[in-house]
Amino acid sequence: MHGAVERRRLHFGLGERWAWTSALAYAVVNVMIRAAAPQIDAWLGSLLRLIPVAALAWFMLVRSGSHELRPGDPRYLGPRLIGGLVFGGAVSYVIGNVFFFRALVDGGLAISVNAVQGGSVWGGVILGALMLRERPRQEQIAGALVIAAGLTLIAISQLSTPGQLWYEGLLLAIAAGVCYATANVFVRLVQRHRAALYPVLACAAAGGLVPLLIVTIVRTLVDPAGLYTGLHPYDVVVVLAAGCANVLALAGIAQAVRYSSVATVNTIGSAQIVFSFLASVFLFGEAVPLLMLVGVVAVIGGILVGQTVRSAARARPAAN
């Protein structure tokens, strides 16, 4: 008799490929910032990194006629979707970045970078299920658990003497990751409705750019010394260059959630930790503790587990 046999295989569709591209681009951003280590204010740095994204997105949107933002146009996205994108941009680029920079101060680099990725992964799984009705597969939950374990090992391996407020840094970093996942959920909402790359990036960038610009202008008038002290032109160039790489990263996410769930995209996004690890070894010659290596392998394994799907195949008839 013929029967259905369940097989497991790795799924590597168009959405997954865009997600891997985004993870690689984010790793490039990390390397550029790490190479220069610019001493720049968090608000000003966030603004500069966002400028290339906003400039490109709005240029392409205006060039194409801005149909998605014109009421009465057949391609108009509507106030709900546009408002969601602006809100998501504000949550990600303002609240998320402020939380993350504060986490770096209180918790340090090791705890913050890995906690923010963990918050993004689990935020994507939970918010995708609640807001998008995208129920995560068992493999995705298992992969997220393995990734969380790997990120924990990496963080522990990089700890020397944790700061007195390390637990506050941990919570702030997790909250920042959830903010980033929230923005991805709103992008997914629009991309499921209609493919609209540049309107998505333009509205999200506006949501972050306007508050950051207002804060920067106010601080320039009130406390210019605190904002620009120690700032060098080299720092500005490096951060703007990182913003250019950030364009590819954000475009990759916007395209990825068009074809794949937020849980899938954020899980694959953990690969930026792996790429950054490789860069730290081969570009900067940093030492690799055994625990960190085990953690990186666990992250890779968790990503692969999360991308495993089940498929049914017809079994061959038994021989008589």
Secondary structure per residue as TSV (DSSP state, phi and psi in degrees):
chain	resnum	aa	ss	phi	psi
A	1	M	-	360.0	150.3
A	2	H	-	-91.4	138.0
A	3	G	-	-139.6	162.3
A	4	A	E	-83.1	128.5
A	5	V	E	-114.7	126.8
A	6	E	E	-83.4	126.8
A	7	R	E	-119.6	152.8
A	8	R	E	-114.6	136.5
A	9	R	E	-146.3	159.2
A	10	L	E	-81.0	131.8
A	11	H	-	-97.4	127.0
A	12	F	-	-136.1	66.7
A	13	G	-	-85.0	-169.3
A	14	L	H	-65.5	-40.5
A	15	G	H	-62.3	-41.3
A	16	E	H	-65.2	-37.7
A	17	R	H	-66.0	-40.5
A	18	W	H	-64.6	-37.5
A	19	A	H	-64.8	-41.0
A	20	W	H	-64.4	-38.9
A	21	T	H	-61.7	-43.1
A	22	S	H	-63.2	-42.8
A	23	A	H	-61.6	-41.1
A	24	L	H	-65.4	-40.4
A	25	A	H	-65.5	-40.1
A	26	Y	H	-63.9	-35.1
A	27	A	H	-65.3	-37.6
A	28	V	H	-62.7	-41.4
A	29	V	H	-59.1	-45.8
A	30	N	H	-61.1	-40.7
A	31	V	H	-65.5	-41.5
A	32	M	H	-64.8	-42.7
A	33	I	H	-66.6	-40.1
A	34	R	H	-66.0	-37.1
A	35	A	H	-67.6	-35.5
A	36	A	H	-97.6	-27.1
A	37	A	-	45.3	57.4
A	38	P	-	-67.2	134.4
A	39	Q	-	-89.7	85.9
A	40	I	-	-132.2	146.2
A	41	D	-	-60.5	143.2
A	42	A	H	-61.8	-44.1
A	43	W	H	-66.0	-44.6
A	44	L	H	-66.7	-40.5
A	45	G	H	-63.3	-41.5
A	46	S	H	-62.9	-40.1
A	47	L	H	-64.1	-46.7
A	48	L	H	-63.6	-39.2
A	49	R	H	-67.1	-25.3
A	50	L	H	-87.3	-21.3
A	51	I	H	-58.2	-48.1
A	52	P	H	-59.8	-38.2
A	53	V	H	-63.9	-49.6
A	54	A	H	-63.0	-42.9
A	55	A	H	-62.5	-48.1
A	56	L	H	-66.2	-45.6
A	57	A	H	-63.4	-46.3
A	58	W	H	-71.4	-33.3
A	59	F	H	-61.9	-48.0
A	60	M	H	-68.0	-34.6
A	61	L	H	-66.9	-47.1
A	62	V	H	-65.0	-38.9
A	63	R	H	-62.6	-34.0
A	64	S	T	-86.3	-2.6
A	65	G	T	105.2	-3.8
A	66	S	-	52.9	36.6
A	67	H	G	-61.1	-35.9
A	68	E	G	-68.0	-15.6
A	69	L	G	-110.1	5.7
A	70	R	S	-100.9	112.7
A	71	P	T	-58.6	138.2
A	72	G	T	94.1	-18.7
A	73	D	S	-76.9	140.2
A	74	P	T	-57.3	-25.6
A	75	R	T	-95.0	7.4
A	76	Y	-	-60.8	130.2
A	77	L	-	-75.0	-27.6
A	78	G	-	95.9	155.3
A	79	P	H	-64.5	-31.1
A	80	R	H	-66.8	-48.2
A	81	L	H	-70.0	-41.2
A	82	I	H	-64.5	-44.1
A	83	G	H	-62.0	-38.0
A	84	G	H	-63.3	-40.5
A	85	L	H	-66.0	-44.0
A	86	V	H	-63.2	-43.4
A	87	F	H	-62.6	-45.1
A	88	G	H	-61.0	-39.5
A	89	G	H	-63.9	-40.9
A	90	A	H	-65.4	-42.3
A	91	V	I	-62.6	-43.0
A	92	S	I	-76.7	-55.7
A	93	Y	I	-78.2	-23.3
A	94	V	I	-103.9	-67.5
A	95	I	I	-64.0	-48.6
A	96	G	I	-59.5	-45.8
A	97	N	H	-67.6	-39.2
A	98	V	H	-64.3	-45.1
A	99	F	H	-58.9	-42.3
A	100	F	H	-67.7	-44.8
A	101	F	H	-63.4	-37.3
A	102	R	H	-67.7	-36.4
A	103	A	H	-63.3	-36.9
A	104	L	H	-61.9	-36.8
A	105	V	H	-71.3	-45.4
A	106	D	H	-82.4	-38.8
A	107	G	H	-105.7	-17.6
A	108	G	H	89.0	169.4
A	109	L	H	-66.9	-45.6
A	110	A	H	-60.6	-50.4
A	111	I	H	-66.5	-44.2
A	112	S	H	-67.3	-49.2
A	113	V	H	-61.8	-42.3
A	114	N	H	-77.2	-34.8
A	115	A	H	-68.7	-37.6
A	116	V	H	-66.3	-35.2
A	117	Q	H	-70.6	-39.3
A	118	G	H	-62.5	-42.5
A	119	G	H	-62.4	-36.1
A	120	S	H	-67.8	-42.7
A	121	V	H	-63.5	-52.8
A	122	W	H	-73.7	-30.4
A	123	G	H	-62.4	-40.2
A	124	G	H	-64.9	-41.1
A	125	V	H	-63.7	-48.6
A	126	I	H	-74.6	-47.8
A	127	L	H	-67.3	-35.5
A	128	G	H	-61.5	-38.4
A	129	A	H	-71.9	-40.6
A	130	L	H	-77.7	-45.4
A	131	M	H	-93.9	-30.0
A	132	L	S	-107.8	-5.8
A	133	R	-	59.4	33.1
A	134	E	-	-101.1	95.1
A	135	R	-	-70.3	123.9
A	136	P	-	-67.9	143.6
A	137	R	-	-74.3	159.5
A	138	Q	H	-57.9	-37.7
A	139	E	H	-65.1	-36.3
A	140	Q	H	-67.4	-40.9
A	141	I	H	-64.9	-44.1
A	142	A	H	-62.0	-42.7
A	143	G	H	-63.2	-40.0
A	144	A	H	-63.6	-37.5
A	145	L	H	-65.8	-42.7
A	146	V	H	-65.4	-41.2
A	147	I	H	-62.3	-43.7
A	148	A	H	-60.2	-41.0
A	149	A	H	-64.0	-42.9
A	150	G	H	-64.2	-42.2
A	151	L	H	-63.4	-37.0
A	152	T	H	-63.9	-43.2
A	153	L	H	-63.4	-41.3
A	154	I	H	-62.6	-44.3
A	155	A	H	-62.1	-44.2
A	156	I	H	-63.5	-38.9
A	157	S	H	-66.5	-23.4
A	158	Q	H	-97.5	-3.4
A	159	L	-	-77.6	139.1
A	160	S	S	-112.6	-83.1
A	161	T	S	-121.9	105.9
A	162	P	-	-63.3	148.5
A	163	G	-	-66.7	164.1
A	164	Q	T	-63.5	-30.8
A	165	L	T	-106.0	33.2
A	166	W	H	-60.6	-33.6
A	167	Y	H	-68.2	-33.3
A	168	E	H	-67.5	-40.7
A	169	G	H	-61.6	-39.6
A	170	L	H	-61.3	-48.0
A	171	L	H	-66.6	-40.0
A	172	L	H	-64.9	-39.7
A	173	A	H	-66.3	-41.9
A	174	I	H	-62.0	-42.4
A	175	A	H	-62.3	-38.7
A	176	A	H	-62.4	-42.2
A	177	G	H	-61.4	-38.6
A	178	V	H	-65.9	-36.6
A	179	C	H	-61.2	-43.7
A	180	Y	H	-64.8	-38.9
A	181	A	H	-65.7	-35.9
A	182	T	H	-60.6	-44.0
A	183	A	H	-61.2	-39.8
A	184	N	H	-64.5	-33.5
A	185	V	H	-64.1	-44.0
A	186	F	H	-67.7	-36.6
A	187	V	H	-63.4	-41.6
A	188	R	H	-61.3	-40.2
A	189	L	H	-56.6	-44.6
A	190	V	H	-72.5	-44.3
A	191	Q	H	-66.8	-27.3
A	192	R	H	-71.5	-31.1
A	193	H	H	-75.1	-47.1
A	194	R	-	-162.9	139.7
A	195	A	-	-67.5	117.8
A	196	A	-	-152.6	76.0
A	197	L	H	-63.0	-57.1
A	198	Y	H	-69.8	-39.0
A	199	P	H	-60.1	-37.8
A	200	V	H	-62.3	-50.2
A	201	L	H	-65.5	-38.2
A	202	A	H	-66.6	-46.5
A	203	C	H	-67.5	-43.2
A	204	A	H	-63.7	-41.4
A	205	A	H	-64.2	-38.2
A	206	A	H	-63.6	-38.6
A	207	G	H	-61.0	-31.7
A	208	G	H	-92.7	-35.1
A	209	L	H	-68.3	-42.9
A	210	V	H	-62.5	-51.6
A	211	P	H	-61.9	-40.9
A	212	L	H	-64.5	-38.9
A	213	L	H	-66.6	-41.8
A	214	I	H	-62.0	-46.3
A	215	V	H	-62.4	-42.0
A	216	T	H	-64.8	-42.1
A	217	I	H	-64.7	-44.6
A	218	V	H	-62.4	-44.5
A	219	R	H	-68.2	-31.2
A	220	T	H	-63.8	-37.9
A	221	L	H	-76.8	-36.2
A	222	V	H	-88.6	-46.3
A	223	D	-	-141.9	68.7
A	224	P	H	-63.4	-32.3
A	225	A	H	-64.2	-42.3
A	226	G	H	-68.5	-24.5
A	227	L	H	-87.6	-37.4
A	228	Y	H	-113.0	-1.0
A	229	T	T	-62.6	130.6
A	230	G	T	79.2	2.2
A	231	L	-	-79.9	130.7
A	232	H	-	-117.5	151.0
A	233	P	H	-55.6	-33.6
A	234	Y	H	-60.8	-40.1
A	235	D	H	-61.8	-43.2
A	236	V	H	-62.9	-44.1
A	237	V	H	-62.2	-43.4
A	238	V	H	-64.4	-43.6
A	239	V	H	-67.4	-39.0
A	240	L	H	-64.7	-38.6
A	241	A	H	-64.4	-41.0
A	242	A	H	-62.0	-35.3
A	243	G	H	-63.7	-34.5
A	244	C	H	-65.0	-42.0
A	245	A	H	-66.3	-30.5
A	246	N	H	-65.4	-26.6
A	247	V	H	-59.0	-47.8
A	248	L	H	-64.7	-39.2
A	249	A	H	-62.8	-47.1
A	250	L	H	-70.2	-37.6
A	251	A	H	-64.3	-37.8
A	252	G	H	-61.8	-41.9
A	253	I	H	-65.1	-45.4
A	254	A	H	-59.4	-39.5
A	255	Q	H	-75.1	-35.8
A	256	A	H	-64.2	-44.7
A	257	V	H	-72.9	-7.2
A	258	R	H	-70.3	-31.1
A	259	Y	H	-113.2	-20.1
A	260	S	S	-131.1	161.2
A	261	S	-	-70.9	160.4
A	262	V	H	-62.4	-37.6
A	263	A	H	-59.9	-43.4
A	264	T	H	-64.2	-47.0
A	265	V	H	-64.2	-45.4
A	266	N	H	-69.9	-31.2
A	267	T	H	-64.3	-47.7
A	268	I	H	-64.7	-29.7
A	269	G	H	-58.8	-21.1
A	270	S	T	-62.9	-16.6
A	271	A	H	-63.6	-20.4
A	272	Q	H	-62.4	-28.5
A	273	I	H	-64.6	-40.4
A	274	V	H	-66.7	-46.2
A	275	F	H	-63.4	-40.3
A	276	S	H	-65.1	-36.2
A	277	F	H	-62.0	-46.1
A	278	L	H	-61.9	-40.2
A	279	A	H	-65.2	-40.0
A	280	S	H	-63.4	-31.2
A	281	V	H	-80.0	-51.3
A	282	F	H	-86.9	-25.8
A	283	L	T	-97.0	-36.7
A	284	F	T	-110.2	-4.0
A	285	G	-	62.9	31.0
A	286	E	-	-75.9	150.0
A	287	A	-	-70.5	152.4
A	288	V	-	-120.0	100.6
A	289	P	-	-63.6	149.8
A	290	L	H	-59.4	-39.7
A	291	L	H	-63.5	-36.8
A	292	M	H	-65.2	-42.5
A	293	L	H	-61.1	-42.5
A	294	V	H	-62.4	-41.1
A	295	G	H	-63.7	-41.2
A	296	V	H	-63.9	-43.4
A	297	V	H	-61.5	-38.7
A	298	A	H	-65.4	-40.0
A	299	V	H	-61.8	-45.6
A	300	I	H	-60.4	-44.9
A	301	G	H	-61.8	-40.2
A	302	G	H	-64.6	-38.8
A	303	I	H	-62.9	-44.7
A	304	L	H	-65.5	-40.8
A	305	V	H	-61.4	-42.7
A	306	G	H	-65.5	-24.4
A	307	Q	T	-95.3	6.9
A	308	T	E	-80.4	130.2
A	309	V	E	-123.2	157.3
A	310	R	E	-99.4	141.2
A	311	S	E	-139.4	144.4
A	312	A	E	-93.2	136.0
A	313	A	E	-131.3	148.8
A	314	R	E	-76.5	130.1
A	315	A	-	-78.0	149.4
A	316	R	-	-72.6	146.4
A	317	P	-	-65.4	142.2
A	318	A	-	-68.5	143.3
A	319	A	-	-73.3	140.3
A	320	N	-	-81.2	360.0
